[in-house]
């Protein structure tokens, strides 16, 4: 797989979840990012090809690569057990999101909010890996990601490990910021079209929703909801230590 742009390449080098096979850099590029990538690649023994910008333009799919590309292996997924072993785990389950750009935005927000792992339905996200990496601003390389064979069974394991499971939906729900996320928890967020599946909803301990100040009734997209829930968890947990 080929990834594009200095930010994506740096994240792939530093994330530790994939092997970087080769890096291509515009030979005339001497800015801070390019020099950092060159030094880090040397230390990691990653081959670097210094080539003309015109050749990089031919190799790239987009036009915002900034003169830096890399060939990388597929991302390695993490185990649920490793995510549950985190101190005071905060996990998120995302279901029904099909667009890789949206998934990247979700992963960026959750990682910034301190999420310790994301659970996704098993599917071939690998083909969209470059898009997810770029739209997440590199966060997808650092956010532990689990793709269990049975998503509902993974939720059951989380409950057995002591996590409270919150489902983001309006039916029989409380306002999201009235719930207590200071202890280990999992927040399940569904796509705005299909929402969460029955198997996930049946295992939720509590439902939570985001109130509106207008009469608009359609759901927020999953990326917006993930940001709201994620930073409420972060807010509550930050205040515990103040």
C-alpha positions in Angstrom: 0.0 0.0 0.0 1.2 3.5 -0.8 0.6 6.4 1.6 1.0 10.1 0.7 2.1 13.2 2.7 4.7 13.9 5.4 2.1 13.6 8.2 1.0 10.1 7.1 4.5 8.9 6.6 5.7 10.1 10.0 2.7 8.5 11.7 3.4 5.2 9.9 7.0 5.3 11.0 6.2 6.1 14.6 3.0 4.2 15.2 4.6 0.8 15.3 1.6 -1.0 13.8 3.0 -1.5 10.2 6.3 -2.0 8.4 7.5 0.9 6.2 9.2 -0.7 3.2 10.5 2.4 1.3 10.1 6.1 1.4 10.2 8.5 -1.6 11.2 12.1 -1.1 11.4 15.0 -3.5 15.2 15.4 -3.7 14.9 19.2 -3.6 12.8 19.1 -0.4 14.8 20.4 2.6 12.1 21.5 5.1 11.8 20.4 8.7 9.5 17.5 8.1 11.5 16.1 5.2 14.7 16.3 7.2 13.1 14.6 10.2 11.8 11.8 8.0 15.2 11.3 6.5 16.9 11.1 9.9 14.3 8.8 11.3 14.4 6.5 8.3 18.2 6.3 8.6 17.9 5.3 12.2 15.2 2.7 11.4 17.1 1.4 8.4 14.2 2.2 6.0 15.4 2.8 2.4 14.8 6.3 1.1 14.7 7.1 -2.6 15.6 10.8 -3.4 13.8 11.5 -6.7 12.5 14.4 -8.7 9.1 16.0 -7.9 7.8 15.1 -11.3 8.3 11.4 -10.7 6.6 11.6 -7.3 3.6 13.4 -9.0 3.4 10.4 -11.4 3.5 7.9 -8.5 0.9 9.6 -6.3 -2.8 9.4 -6.7 -3.5 12.8 -5.1 -1.9 16.2 -5.4 -1.5 17.0 -1.8 1.4 14.7 -1.0 3.9 17.5 -0.5 6.7 15.5 -2.2 6.7 12.6 0.2 5.4 9.0 -0.3 5.9 5.7 1.3 5.3 2.0 0.5 4.0 0.3 3.7 2.6 -3.1 4.8 -1.0 -3.6 6.0 -1.7 -2.3 9.5 -1.6 -4.9 12.4 -4.7 -5.0 14.5 -4.6 -5.2 18.3 -6.3 -7.7 20.6 -9.3 -6.9 22.8 -7.3 -8.3 25.8 -4.6 -5.7 25.3 -7.1 -2.9 25.2 -8.8 -4.1 28.4 -5.5 -4.2 30.1 -5.1 -0.4 29.9 -5.4 1.6 33.1 -9.1 2.6 33.4 -10.0 1.6 29.8 -12.2 3.9 27.7 -13.2 1.9 24.6 -15.4 2.9 21.7 -17.4 0.7 19.4 -18.3 2.1 16.0 -20.8 0.3 13.8 -22.5 1.2 10.5 -19.9 3.6 9.3 -18.9 2.8 5.7 -17.0 5.9 4.6 -13.2 5.8 5.3 -13.0 9.5 5.6 -15.6 9.5 8.4 -13.9 6.6 10.1 -10.6 8.6 10.0 -12.3 11.7 11.5 -13.8 9.5 14.2 -10.5 7.9 15.1 -8.8 11.3 15.3 -11.4 12.7 17.7 -11.4 9.5 19.9 -7.6 9.3 20.1 -7.3 13.0 21.0 -9.9 12.4 23.8 -7.9 9.6 25.3 -9.8 6.6 23.9 -7.7 3.4 24.6 -9.2 1.3 21.9 -11.8 1.2 19.1 -13.8 -1.8 18.1 -14.9 -2.2 14.5 -16.9 -4.8 12.7 -14.6 -7.1 10.8 -14.3 -6.0 7.2 -11.7 -5.1 4.7 -10.8 -1.6 5.9 -7.3 -2.3 4.7 -8.0 -1.3 1.2 -8.9 2.2 2.5 -6.0 2.3 4.9 -4.3 5.3 3.2 -7.5 7.3 3.3 -8.2 6.5 6.9 -4.6 7.3 7.8 -4.7 10.7 6.1 -8.2 11.8 7.3 -7.3 10.8 10.9 -4.2 13.1 10.6 -2.1 10.0 11.6 -4.2 9.1 14.7 -5.3 5.8 13.3 -1.7 4.6 13.7 -1.7 5.2 17.4 -5.3 4.3 18.4 -5.4 0.6 19.3 -7.9 -1.0 16.8 -9.7 -4.3 17.3 -11.7 -6.1 14.6 -13.3 -9.1 16.5 -15.0 -11.9 14.6 -18.1 -11.3 16.7 -18.7 -7.7 17.8 -21.5 -8.6 20.2 -19.3 -11.2 21.9 -16.6 -8.6 22.2 -19.0 -6.3 24.0 -19.9 -9.2 26.3 -16.2 -9.7 27.1 -16.0 -6.0 27.9 -18.9 -6.3 30.4 -17.3 -9.3 32.0 -14.1 -7.2 32.5 -16.1 -4.6 34.4 -16.8 -2.0 31.7 -20.1 -0.2 31.7 -21.6 -0.2 28.2 -23.3 3.0 27.0 -25.3 3.0 23.7 -25.6 6.3 21.9 -29.4 6.3 21.1 -32.4 8.4 22.2 -34.8 5.6 23.3 -35.1 5.3 27.1 -31.9 7.4 27.4 -30.4 10.0 29.7 -28.5 13.1 28.6 -25.0 12.1 27.7 -23.3 14.5 30.2 -25.3 13.1 33.1 -23.8 9.7 32.8 -20.6 8.8 34.7 -17.7 7.9 32.5 -15.0 8.1 35.2 -14.8 4.3 35.6 -14.0 1.8 32.8 -16.5 2.1 30.0 -17.4 1.4 26.4 -19.4 3.8 24.3 -21.2 2.3 21.3 -21.8 4.7 18.4 -23.8 3.8 15.3 -23.8 5.3 11.8 -26.5 7.9 11.2 -28.3 5.8 8.7 -28.5 2.4 10.3 -27.5 3.0 13.9 -26.5 0.2 16.2 -27.4 -3.5 15.6 -29.8 -5.3 17.9 -27.1 -7.5 19.3 -25.2 -4.5 20.6 -28.2 -2.6 21.9 -29.3 -5.6 23.9 -26.1 -5.6 25.9 -26.0 -1.9 26.7 -26.3 -1.1 30.3 -27.6 2.4 29.6 -28.6 4.6 26.7 -27.3 8.1 26.3 -28.2 10.9 23.9 -27.0 14.4 22.9 -29.8 17.0 23.4 -30.4 19.6 20.7 -31.3 23.3 21.3 -33.3 23.3 18.0 -36.2 21.3 16.6 -33.9 19.5 14.2 -34.5 15.8 14.6 -32.0 14.0 12.4 -29.0 12.3 14.0 -25.6 13.8 14.2 -23.1 12.0 12.0 -20.9 9.5 13.8 -17.8 11.6 13.7 -19.6 14.5 15.4 -21.1 12.2 18.0 -17.8 10.5 18.7 -16.2 13.9 19.4 -19.0 14.9 21.8 -18.9 11.7 23.7 -15.1 11.3 23.7 -14.4 14.8 25.1 -17.1 14.4 27.7 -15.3 11.3 28.9 -12.0 13.3 28.9 -13.6 16.2 30.7 -14.9 14.0 33.5 -11.7 12.0 33.9 -9.6 15.2 33.8 -11.5 16.7 36.7 -11.0 13.6 38.8 -7.3 14.5 39.0 -7.6 18.2 39.6 
